[in-house]
Amino acid sequence: MKRFIGFIRKEFYHIFRDKRSLFILFGMPIAQIMLFGFAITNEINNVDIAIFNKSKDATTEEIINKITASKYYTNKQLIQNEKEIETVFKRGKVKAVLVFENDFSKNLIKENKATIQIITDATDPNTANTIANYTNSILRTYQQIVNKDIEIAYQIIPETRMVYNPELKSVFMFVPGVMTIILMLVSAMMTSISITREKELGTMEILLVSPIKPFQVIIGKVFPYIFLSIINAIVIVLLSIFIFKMPINGSFILLGLESVLFTITSLSLGILISTISETQQTAMMISLMGLMLPTILLSGFIFPISSMPIPLQVISNIIPAKWFIIILKGIMLKGVDISFIWKETVILIGMTLFFMGLSIKKYKIRLE
């Protein structure tokens, strides 16, 4: 037992003596959560728009003021003819043009309808779609105000209510995903170079002839990173709460236990990479390229898994991050307890045992 404790202490010394490791462990997660949280968003603000007002009456001016007064739009540019529409789009600054038809106010009074054309720059489809939705929402609100005293028979009025994220803040979607990616990459990356470091430094021979058993070596390599990754997880959660106002509607204890479980899963995967890699560079490349892209693309972090082809949906089931993101969103946003996420928890436990067992087996092979 004393040898095992000494081995763990040695691993802590290795980590704290290496400034690069400390930067990766503590500097990168903070930088990434801040960068992702502020930079990655599907919301739009301060978008430049152009107005082509053929009617130029009081009603159109009121609508234009309603639209430009919102936080979504800024710097309205007035254009005088249709030829200017293509010109303003080519300049690249204006993202949408609103075209009001001739005699807008008269048509609204006589025919009870009038047309506003929303032309968007679809070189960025997501932004174009968002701009169109925001504009339609503003117009619907204006229409409701105008029609509040008008009764129309057989009105069907749909009422939409967004639960768990009523303000549709994109940060609520990205924070669980970013937290998952950071814990996965940092944990797996750091442990993936732990055994390969021993090989490159020539200290692997000492481990091979030492009385420490293979499973003790594996656990000894993982344990320091479990402790440090838990600190990372706490920092990420605190940043999410106090900077991005991310709600934690569920149990903090359950969130902590699930985070520890996923951290151990990631560390186990990193140890597996470490046992099959000969150099630190190889281990780093495998952990970055082999984990980062699948984690981002196939975990449901950015793209919904249900929209993917069937083969990719099947492959996504072997990505640990997929199950942890489901757990995080359930606890943070929905406030669920373990009875709703037990299946995902069992899957992560199974993956951890599989990665650990395979790592020990691979290590034994190297002993022969």
C-alpha positions as CSV (number, residue, x, y, z in Angstrom):
1,M,0.0,0.0,0.0
2,K,2.9,2.4,0.8
3,R,4.4,1.7,-2.6
4,F,1.1,2.5,-4.2
5,I,0.6,5.7,-2.3
6,G,4.2,6.7,-3.2
7,F,3.5,6.0,-6.8
8,I,0.4,8.3,-6.7
9,R,2.5,11.0,-5.0
10,K,5.1,10.7,-7.8
11,E,2.3,11.3,-10.4
12,F,1.3,14.5,-8.6
13,Y,4.9,15.7,-8.6
14,H,5.1,15.0,-12.3
15,I,2.0,17.1,-13.0
16,F,2.9,20.1,-10.8
17,R,6.5,20.3,-12.1
18,D,5.3,20.5,-15.7
19,K,4.0,24.0,-16.3
20,R,2.6,23.0,-19.7
21,S,0.5,20.3,-18.1
22,L,-0.8,22.8,-15.5
23,F,-1.7,25.2,-18.3
24,I,-3.6,22.5,-20.2
25,L,-5.3,21.3,-17.1
26,F,-6.4,24.7,-15.7
27,G,-5.8,27.4,-18.3
28,M,-7.4,25.8,-21.4
29,P,-10.7,24.9,-19.8
30,I,-11.3,28.5,-18.5
31,A,-10.3,30.0,-21.9
32,Q,-12.5,27.5,-23.8
33,I,-15.6,27.9,-21.7
34,M,-15.3,31.7,-22.0
35,L,-14.6,31.6,-25.7
36,F,-17.3,29.1,-26.5
37,G,-19.8,30.7,-24.2
38,F,-19.5,34.2,-25.7
39,A,-18.4,33.4,-29.3
40,I,-20.6,30.5,-30.2
41,T,-24.2,31.5,-30.4
42,N,-27.2,31.1,-32.7
43,E,-28.7,34.4,-31.6
44,I,-28.3,37.6,-33.6
45,N,-27.8,41.2,-32.3
46,N,-27.1,44.5,-33.9
47,V,-27.7,43.3,-37.5
48,D,-27.5,45.9,-40.2
49,I,-30.7,46.0,-42.4
50,A,-31.9,48.1,-45.3
51,I,-35.4,49.5,-45.9
52,F,-37.0,49.9,-49.3
53,N,-40.2,51.8,-48.5
54,K,-42.3,52.2,-51.6
55,S,-45.3,53.5,-49.6
56,K,-43.8,56.0,-47.2
57,D,-46.9,56.5,-45.1
58,A,-47.5,56.7,-41.4
59,T,-48.1,53.0,-41.0
60,T,-44.9,51.9,-42.7
61,E,-42.9,54.4,-40.7
62,E,-44.4,53.0,-37.4
63,I,-43.6,49.5,-38.4
64,I,-40.0,50.4,-39.4
65,N,-39.5,52.2,-36.0
66,K,-40.8,49.1,-34.2
67,I,-38.3,46.9,-36.1
68,T,-35.3,49.1,-35.8
69,A,-36.0,49.8,-32.1
70,S,-35.4,46.2,-31.2
71,K,-32.0,44.9,-30.0
72,Y,-31.7,42.6,-33.0
73,Y,-31.3,45.3,-35.6
74,T,-29.2,48.5,-36.0
75,N,-28.2,51.0,-38.6
76,K,-31.1,51.0,-40.9
77,Q,-30.2,52.0,-44.5
78,L,-32.8,53.5,-46.7
79,I,-32.7,52.5,-50.4
80,Q,-34.6,54.1,-53.2
81,N,-35.0,51.4,-55.9
82,E,-34.7,47.7,-56.4
83,K,-31.3,47.9,-58.1
84,E,-29.8,49.0,-54.8
85,I,-30.8,45.7,-53.1
86,E,-28.2,43.6,-54.8
87,T,-25.6,46.3,-54.3
88,V,-26.1,46.5,-50.6
89,F,-25.9,42.7,-50.3
90,K,-22.7,42.6,-52.3
91,R,-21.0,45.0,-49.9
92,G,-21.5,42.4,-47.2
93,K,-22.6,44.6,-44.3
94,V,-26.4,44.5,-44.7
95,K,-27.9,41.1,-44.0
96,A,-31.6,41.8,-44.7
97,V,-33.7,44.1,-46.8
98,L,-37.3,44.9,-45.9
99,V,-39.5,45.9,-48.9
100,F,-42.8,47.6,-48.3
101,E,-45.3,47.5,-51.2
102,N,-46.9,50.5,-52.8
103,D,-50.0,51.9,-51.0
104,F,-49.3,49.8,-47.9
105,S,-51.6,51.6,-45.6
106,K,-54.4,51.9,-48.1
107,N,-54.2,48.1,-48.9
108,L,-54.3,47.4,-45.2
109,I,-57.5,49.4,-44.7
110,K,-59.3,48.4,-47.9
111,E,-58.3,44.7,-48.3
112,N,-57.4,44.0,-44.7
113,K,-53.9,42.9,-45.8
114,A,-50.6,44.3,-47.0
115,T,-47.3,42.8,-47.9
116,I,-43.8,43.2,-46.5
117,Q,-41.1,41.3,-48.4
118,I,-38.2,40.1,-46.2
119,I,-35.1,39.5,-48.3
120,T,-32.1,38.0,-46.5
121,D,-28.5,37.2,-47.3
122,A,-28.6,33.3,-47.3
123,T,-24.9,32.9,-47.7
124,D,-25.2,32.1,-44.0
125,P,-28.5,30.1,-43.9
126,N,-28.8,30.0,-40.1
127,T,-28.4,33.7,-39.7
128,A,-30.8,34.4,-42.6
129,N,-33.4,32.1,-41.1
130,T,-33.0,33.7,-37.7
131,I,-33.4,37.2,-39.1
132,A,-36.6,36.1,-40.9
133,N,-38.0,34.6,-37.7
134,Y,-37.2,37.6,-35.6
135,T,-38.7,40.0,-38.1
136,N,-41.9,37.9,-38.4
137,S,-42.2,37.8,-34.6
138,I,-42.0,41.6,-34.4
139,L,-44.6,42.0,-37.2
140,R,-46.9,39.5,-35.4
141,T,-46.6,41.5,-32.2
142,Y,-47.4,44.7,-34.0
143,Q,-50.4,43.0,-35.7
144,Q,-51.8,41.8,-32.4
145,I,-51.6,45.4,-30.9
146,V,-53.4,46.8,-33.9
147,N,-56.1,44.1,-34.0
148,K,-56.7,43.9,-30.2
149,D,-60.1,45.7,-30.5
150,I,-61.2,43.9,-33.7
151,E,-63.2,40.8,-33.5
152,I,-63.0,38.2,-36.2
153,A,-65.2,35.0,-36.0
154,Y,-63.6,31.6,-35.6
155,Q,-60.1,32.8,-34.7
156,I,-57.6,30.1,-34.2
157,I,-54.8,31.6,-32.1
158,P,-51.8,29.3,-31.4
159,E,-50.1,30.0,-28.1
160,T,-46.4,28.9,-27.9
161,R,-44.7,28.4,-24.6
162,M,-41.0,27.5,-24.4
163,V,-40.2,25.4,-21.3
164,Y,-36.7,25.0,-19.7
165,N,-35.3,27.8,-21.8
166,P,-38.1,30.4,-22.4
167,E,-35.7,33.1,-23.6
168,L,-34.2,30.7,-26.1
169,K,-30.7,31.5,-24.9
170,S,-28.1,29.6,-27.0
171,V,-25.7,29.6,-24.1
172,F,-28.0,27.1,-22.3
173,M,-27.4,24.7,-25.2
174,F,-23.7,25.3,-25.5
175,V,-22.6,25.2,-21.9
176,P,-23.4,21.5,-21.3
177,G,-21.7,20.6,-24.6
178,V,-18.6,22.7,-23.9
179,M,-18.3,21.3,-20.4
180,T,-18.5,17.8,-21.9
181,I,-15.8,18.5,-24.5
182,I,-13.5,20.2,-22.1
183,L,-13.7,17.3,-19.5
184,M,-13.3,14.7,-22.3
185,L,-10.4,16.3,-24.1
186,V,-8.4,17.5,-21.1
187,S,-8.9,14.3,-19.1
188,A,-8.2,12.0,-22.1
189,M,-5.3,14.1,-23.4
190,M,-3.5,14.4,-20.2
191,T,-3.8,10.7,-19.3
192,S,-3.0,9.6,-22.8
193,I,0.6,10.9,-22.4
194,S,1.1,9.5,-18.9
195,I,2.4,6.0,-19.8
196,T,4.0,7.2,-23.0
197,R,6.0,9.7,-21.0
198,E,7.4,6.9,-19.0
199,K,8.5,5.1,-22.2
200,E,10.1,8.2,-23.6
201,L,11.9,9.1,-20.4
202,G,13.2,5.5,-20.0
203,T,11.4,5.0,-16.7
204,M,9.1,2.3,-18.0
205,E,11.7,-0.3,-17.2
206,I,11.5,0.6,-13.6
207,L,7.8,0.2,-13.6
208,L,8.1,-3.2,-15.4
209,V,10.4,-4.6,-12.7
210,S,8.6,-2.9,-9.7
211,P,6.3,-4.9,-7.4
212,I,3.4,-2.7,-8.3
213,K,0.8,-4.7,-10.2
214,P,-0.6,-3.5,-13.5
215,F,-4.0,-2.5,-12.2
216,Q,-2.2,-0.4,-9.5
217,V,-0.2,1.4,-12.2
218,I,-3.4,2.2,-14.1
219,I,-5.2,3.4,-11.1
220,G,-2.2,5.3,-9.9
221,K,-2.0,7.1,-13.3
222,V,-5.7,8.0,-13.3
223,F,-6.2,9.1,-9.6
224,P,-4.3,12.4,-9.7
225,Y,-6.2,13.4,-12.9
226,I,-9.5,12.5,-11.3
227,F,-8.8,14.9,-8.5
228,L,-7.6,17.7,-10.8
229,S,-10.5,17.1,-13.3
230,I,-13.0,17.5,-10.4
231,I,-11.5,20.9,-9.7
232,N,-11.9,21.7,-13.4
233,A,-15.6,20.7,-13.4
234,I,-16.2,22.9,-10.3
235,V,-14.6,25.9,-12.0
236,I,-16.6,25.3,-15.2
237,V,-19.9,25.0,-13.3
238,L,-19.2,28.2,-11.3
239,L,-18.3,30.1,-14.5
240,S,-21.6,28.8,-16.1
241,I,-23.6,30.0,-13.1
242,F,-22.1,33.4,-12.4
243,I,-21.0,34.5,-15.9
244,F,-23.5,32.9,-18.2
245,K,-26.4,32.7,-15.7
246,M,-26.8,29.0,-16.4
247,P,-29.5,27.6,-14.1
248,I,-28.9,24.4,-12.1
249,N,-32.5,23.2,-11.5
250,G,-31.5,19.7,-10.3
251,S,-29.4,18.4,-7.5
252,F,-25.8,19.7,-7.2
253,I,-24.8,16.4,-5.6
254,L,-26.1,14.4,-8.5
255,L,-24.4,16.8,-10.9
256,G,-21.1,16.3,-9.1
257,L,-21.4,12.5,-9.0
258,E,-22.2,12.3,-12.7
259,S,-19.4,14.7,-13.5
260,V,-17.0,12.5,-11.6
261,L,-18.3,9.4,-13.4
262,F,-17.8,11.0,-16.8
263,T,-14.3,12.3,-15.8
264,I,-13.3,8.7,-14.8
265,T,-14.7,7.5,-18.1
266,S,-12.6,10.0,-20.0
267,L,-9.5,9.3,-18.0
268,S,-10.0,5.5,-18.6
269,L,-10.2,6.2,-22.4
270,G,-7.0,8.3,-22.1
271,I,-5.2,5.5,-20.3
272,L,-6.3,3.1,-23.1
273,I,-4.8,5.4,-25.7
274,S,-1.7,5.7,-23.6
275,T,-1.1,2.0,-23.4
276,I,-1.3,1.5,-27.2
277,S,0.8,4.6,-28.1
278,E,4.6,4.5,-28.3
279,T,5.2,8.3,-28.1
280,Q,3.6,11.3,-26.5
281,Q,3.1,12.9,-29.9
282,T,1.2,9.9,-31.1
283,A,-0.9,9.8,-28.0
284,M,-1.7,13.5,-28.3
285,M,-2.7,13.2,-32.0
286,I,-5.0,10.2,-31.3
287,S,-6.7,11.9,-28.4
288,L,-7.1,15.2,-30.3
289,M,-8.2,13.8,-33.7
290,G,-9.8,10.6,-32.5
291,L,-11.8,12.2,-29.8
292,M,-12.4,15.9,-30.6
293,L,-14.2,15.5,-34.0
294,P,-16.5,12.6,-32.9
295,T,-17.3,14.4,-29.7
296,I,-18.2,17.6,-31.4
297,L,-20.0,16.1,-34.4
298,L,-21.7,12.9,-33.0
299,S,-22.6,13.9,-29.4
300,G,-25.6,16.1,-30.2
301,F,-23.6,19.1,-29.0
302,I,-24.2,21.2,-32.1
303,F,-26.2,19.0,-34.5
304,P,-29.3,17.0,-33.5
305,I,-28.5,13.2,-33.7
306,S,-32.1,12.5,-34.9
307,S,-31.3,14.4,-38.1
308,M,-28.3,12.4,-38.9
309,P,-28.2,9.3,-41.2
310,I,-29.0,6.0,-39.5
311,P,-25.4,4.7,-39.6
312,L,-24.1,7.9,-37.8
313,Q,-26.9,7.6,-35.2
314,V,-25.8,4.1,-34.4
315,I,-22.1,5.1,-34.2
316,S,-23.1,8.0,-31.8
317,N,-24.1,5.4,-29.2
318,I,-20.4,4.6,-28.6
319,I,-19.5,8.2,-27.9
320,P,-19.4,8.8,-24.1
321,A,-20.1,12.5,-24.6
322,K,-23.5,11.9,-26.0
323,W,-24.8,10.3,-22.8
324,F,-23.1,12.9,-20.6
325,I,-24.7,15.8,-22.5
326,I,-28.1,14.2,-22.0
327,I,-27.4,13.9,-18.3
328,L,-26.2,17.5,-18.0
329,K,-29.2,19.0,-19.8
330,G,-31.5,16.8,-17.7
331,I,-30.0,17.9,-14.4
332,M,-29.2,21.6,-15.2
333,L,-32.2,22.6,-17.3
334,K,-35.0,20.1,-16.5
335,G,-34.1,19.4,-12.9
336,V,-34.5,15.6,-13.2
337,D,-33.3,13.0,-10.7
338,I,-31.5,9.7,-11.1
339,S,-34.7,7.9,-12.0
340,F,-34.8,9.7,-15.4
341,I,-31.1,9.3,-16.3
342,W,-30.3,5.9,-14.8
343,K,-29.9,4.4,-18.3
344,E,-27.3,6.9,-19.4
345,T,-25.5,6.5,-16.0
346,V,-25.3,2.7,-16.4
347,I,-23.9,3.1,-20.0
348,L,-21.1,5.4,-18.7
349,I,-20.3,3.0,-15.9
350,G,-20.2,0.1,-18.5
351,M,-17.9,2.2,-20.8
352,T,-15.6,3.0,-17.8
353,L,-15.2,-0.7,-16.8
354,F,-14.6,-1.7,-20.5
355,F,-11.9,1.0,-21.0
356,M,-10.2,0.2,-17.7
357,G,-10.3,-3.6,-18.3
358,L,-8.9,-3.2,-21.8
359,S,-6.2,-0.9,-20.5
360,I,-5.1,-3.4,-17.9
361,K,-5.1,-6.2,-20.5
362,K,-3.0,-4.1,-22.9
363,Y,-0.6,-3.3,-20.1
364,K,-0.2,-6.9,-19.2
365,I,0.6,-7.8,-22.8
366,R,3.5,-5.3,-22.7
367,L,4.8,-7.1,-19.6
368,E,5.2,-10.4,-21.4
